[in-house]
């Protein structure tokens, strides 16, 4: 059952250089109890998509299209409506827990404040029980309940933040780079916890990260974002073993492992979203770029392996003009860009 469904979602920011199209025509679904990984380099629009779901876009951002949660189109909600949803319905795990925990407040007071804000009918005893249950689920013993944030390690603080989010029992959880500030051992713990969510609750999780290794370990499905668009989406196992989009292949080649003998990187950088390249936005960096890639926007198709993909390599053939499949020389790409 779909918890969240986006249809042709667009978000742009007005700037002196024209609109910056951070999210440009995205469609995707997240189902109950499912973990969807959203990956891509920095500046590809991942966090903007996460913020649109939470109603946390900066002032002046324009949102259009459909973003359905529980029958409501989130693009039409007021901030007052979002305040009702954020927490008990849609939870957020932040990147850096210390910026969200008040150093002057005990952990018990953080829980009390959170629960009282959303469930005012709870008694003190119920608050205490719910808080200790949530903390226990994160491996934090009751003896630490009345301690202050500075008395915990970075990993424990992140687990407390996750407990503070889960104590409200949200149906949808957005985790935006939840392990970026943590070392690899703590990262593994947090991933284990996020993975267990699926077993213990029907919570759907959108995991936003630039780290493909994390997605491979914890997600059933993955959506790859580039320059405001989803260029590939499908079962994580298939996307990792048989990537359909050249950008996904290049990202996977860039992962460093114990077997890595030579570092690989994708030449160039993600485009300026105020002035993206014509047609396929990845064409200036794509090793397989063809004539058609600079002339016509790619059309979303199903790859033979089942993923949704936005790339002319997969057709549709009838839409490719004569000569469109001729390789594009790098010099020609530079000329096309200048034009
Ligand atoms: Fe590369 Fe063309 Fe596919 Fe874009 S559409 S990813 S340039 S092959």
Boltz pocket constraint, residues with backbone or C-beta under 6 A from the ligand:
constraints:
  - pocket:
      binder: B
      contacts: [[A, 245], [A, 246], [A, 247], [A, 280], [A, 281], [A, 282], [A, 283], [A, 284], [A, 286], [A, 287], [A, 288], [A, 289], [A, 290], [A, 293], [A, 298], [A, 310], [A, 311], [A, 312], [A, 313]]
      max_distance: 6.0
